[in-house]
């Protein structure tokens, strides 16, 4: 969840650098340019290169853009597919291994669906590009109740195209949440669909 929130951050590339090793709780006095008390507690990012950065998660929560809104909707559209994949992996074999490390994942609750290659960012960016850009992916609340959680694509034919694109190009895998958070970030432009 923190990785997904970090993707929404306006300074995502600078915060992530070559990849996130882990998140940890630290004092804000260690940050530069903090607007809260120096002894407050915050979430920090420890990168794989050893550098550390304050998360500034409120910036990520408050930051909305056509891209972040569309990515949330795209994720909602394929969520059932992702969950079914995870459940099928656990139902089909005695031992489930991480597709990132090869280590055993003993419990379904510890497994997170990951995009092996292309990455989630690459997959969604290329779909958006094919639809005319992020601004052409309009979103609406995912439910019509009083407490809507998430969003979905407003254009249901576009949602159908997304599901087809996802089925054709997504390469799902399983990993622990810890492994998934430590993955090296790749450029969204480093992959192009062959079709």
C-alpha positions as CSV (number, residue, x, y, z in Angstrom):
1,X,0.0,0.0,0.0
2,X,2.8,2.4,0.8
3,X,4.4,1.8,-2.6
4,X,1.1,2.6,-4.3
5,X,0.8,5.8,-2.2
6,X,4.3,6.7,-3.1
7,X,3.5,6.4,-6.8
8,X,1.1,9.3,-6.3
9,X,3.7,11.6,-4.8
10,X,4.6,14.6,-6.9
11,X,8.3,13.9,-6.2
12,X,8.0,10.2,-6.8
13,X,11.1,9.8,-8.9
14,X,13.3,11.7,-6.5
15,X,11.9,9.9,-3.4
16,X,12.3,6.4,-4.9
17,X,15.6,6.8,-6.7
18,X,16.9,3.4,-7.7
19,X,14.3,1.6,-5.6
20,X,12.8,1.3,-2.1
21,X,14.4,-1.0,0.3
22,X,12.0,-0.4,3.2
23,X,9.8,2.1,5.0
24,X,10.5,3.0,8.6
25,X,9.3,5.4,11.4
26,X,11.6,8.2,12.2
27,X,11.8,11.7,13.7
28,X,11.0,14.7,11.4
29,X,14.0,16.6,12.9
30,X,16.1,14.6,10.4
31,X,14.3,16.0,7.4
32,X,15.1,19.2,5.4
33,X,12.5,21.9,5.1
34,X,9.9,20.3,7.5
35,X,6.8,22.2,8.4
36,X,6.0,20.2,11.5
37,X,7.6,20.0,14.9
38,X,11.1,18.7,14.9
39,X,10.2,15.9,17.3
40,X,7.2,14.7,15.4
41,X,7.2,11.1,14.0
42,X,6.9,10.4,10.3
43,X,7.3,7.7,7.7
44,X,10.7,7.5,6.0
45,X,12.0,5.7,2.9
46,X,15.2,3.8,3.0
47,X,16.3,3.3,-0.6
48,X,18.4,0.4,-2.0
49,X,21.3,2.8,-2.5
50,X,21.4,3.5,1.3
51,X,20.0,7.1,0.9
52,X,17.0,8.1,3.0
53,X,14.1,10.4,2.3
54,X,11.1,11.6,4.2
55,X,7.9,10.1,2.8
56,X,5.8,13.3,3.0
57,X,2.8,11.0,2.6
58,X,0.3,13.9,3.0
59,X,1.6,15.3,-0.3
60,X,0.9,12.0,-1.9
61,X,-2.6,11.7,-0.4
62,X,-3.5,15.3,-1.3
63,X,-1.9,15.2,-4.8
64,X,-4.3,14.3,-7.5
65,X,-3.5,14.3,-11.2
66,X,-5.0,12.8,-14.3
67,X,-2.4,10.1,-14.1
68,X,-2.9,9.2,-10.4
69,X,-6.7,9.2,-10.8
70,X,-6.5,7.1,-14.0
71,X,-4.1,4.6,-12.4
72,X,-6.4,4.1,-9.5
73,X,-9.3,3.5,-11.8
74,X,-7.2,1.1,-14.0
75,X,-6.3,-0.9,-10.8
76,X,-9.9,-1.1,-9.7
77,X,-10.9,-2.4,-13.2
78,X,-8.5,-5.4,-12.9
79,X,-8.7,-6.0,-9.1
80,X,-10.9,-9.0,-9.3
81,X,-8.5,-10.5,-11.9
82,X,-5.5,-9.9,-9.6
83,X,-7.2,-11.4,-6.6
84,X,-8.4,-14.4,-8.6
85,X,-4.8,-15.0,-9.8
86,X,-3.5,-14.9,-6.2
87,X,-6.2,-17.3,-5.0
88,X,-5.6,-19.7,-7.9
89,X,-1.9,-19.8,-7.3
90,X,-2.5,-20.9,-3.7
91,X,-5.3,-23.4,-4.6
92,X,-3.3,-25.1,-7.3
93,X,-0.2,-26.2,-5.5
94,X,1.2,-27.2,-2.1
95,X,4.0,-24.7,-2.2
96,X,3.8,-21.2,-3.5
97,X,7.1,-19.5,-4.4
98,X,7.8,-15.8,-4.8
99,X,8.3,-14.9,-8.5
100,X,10.9,-12.3,-7.3
101,X,13.1,-14.3,-4.9
102,X,12.1,-17.9,-5.2
103,X,11.4,-18.0,-1.5
104,X,8.3,-19.8,-0.1
105,X,5.2,-17.7,0.6
106,X,3.4,-19.7,3.3
107,X,0.2,-17.7,3.6
108,X,-2.2,-16.2,1.1
109,X,-2.4,-13.0,3.3
110,X,1.4,-12.5,2.9
111,X,1.2,-12.7,-0.9
112,X,1.0,-9.6,-3.1
113,X,0.3,-9.7,-6.8
114,X,3.1,-8.0,-8.7
115,X,3.7,-7.1,-12.4
116,X,6.8,-9.0,-13.4
117,X,7.5,-7.5,-16.9
118,X,6.1,-5.1,-17.9
119,X,5.8,-3.2,-14.7
120,X,2.5,-1.7,-13.6
121,X,3.8,1.7,-14.5
122,X,4.9,0.6,-18.0
123,X,1.6,-1.3,-18.6
124,X,-0.6,1.6,-17.6
125,X,1.5,4.3,-19.3
126,X,1.4,2.5,-22.6
127,X,-2.3,1.9,-22.4
128,X,-2.9,5.6,-21.6
129,X,-0.6,6.6,-24.5
130,X,-2.7,4.4,-26.8
131,X,-5.9,6.2,-25.6
132,X,-4.5,9.6,-26.2
133,X,-2.9,10.3,-22.8
134,X,-3.8,10.3,-19.2
135,X,-6.3,13.2,-19.6
136,X,-8.4,10.9,-21.9
137,X,-9.0,8.4,-19.2
138,X,-12.0,9.9,-17.4
139,X,-12.9,8.3,-14.0
140,X,-16.0,8.1,-11.9
141,X,-16.6,6.7,-8.3
142,X,-16.4,2.9,-8.3
143,X,-19.7,2.6,-6.3
144,X,-22.9,4.6,-6.2
145,X,-23.3,4.4,-2.4
146,X,-22.7,7.2,0.0
147,X,-19.1,6.0,0.7
148,X,-17.5,5.4,-2.6
149,X,-14.1,3.8,-2.3
150,X,-11.9,4.1,-5.4
151,X,-12.8,4.9,-8.9
152,X,-13.4,3.2,-12.3
153,X,-13.2,4.3,-15.9
154,X,-16.2,6.3,-16.9
155,X,-16.2,5.0,-20.5
156,X,-17.1,1.3,-20.3
157,X,-15.9,0.6,-23.8
158,X,-12.5,2.1,-22.8
159,X,-12.7,-0.2,-19.7
160,X,-13.2,-3.2,-22.1
161,X,-10.1,-2.1,-24.1
162,X,-8.1,-1.9,-20.9
163,X,-9.2,-5.4,-19.8
164,X,-8.1,-6.7,-23.2
165,X,-4.8,-4.9,-23.1
166,X,-4.2,-6.1,-19.6
167,X,-5.1,-9.7,-20.5
168,X,-2.7,-9.6,-23.5
169,X,0.3,-7.9,-21.9
170,X,0.2,-8.3,-18.1
171,X,2.6,-10.8,-16.6
172,X,1.4,-11.4,-13.1
173,X,3.5,-12.9,-10.3
174,X,3.4,-13.2,-6.5
175,X,5.8,-11.8,-4.0
176,X,5.7,-10.8,-0.3
177,X,4.8,-7.2,0.4
178,X,8.4,-6.6,1.6
179,X,9.9,-7.9,-1.6
180,X,7.5,-5.9,-3.8
181,X,8.4,-2.7,-1.9
182,X,12.1,-3.3,-2.6
183,X,11.8,-3.7,-6.3
184,X,14.0,-1.5,-8.4
185,X,11.9,1.2,-10.2
186,X,12.1,1.1,-14.0
187,X,11.2,3.7,-16.6
188,X,7.7,3.6,-17.8
189,X,9.1,4.1,-21.3
190,X,11.4,1.0,-21.3
191,X,8.6,-1.2,-22.6
192,X,6.4,-1.1,-25.6
193,X,3.7,-3.6,-26.6
194,X,4.6,-5.7,-29.6
195,X,1.0,-5.5,-31.0
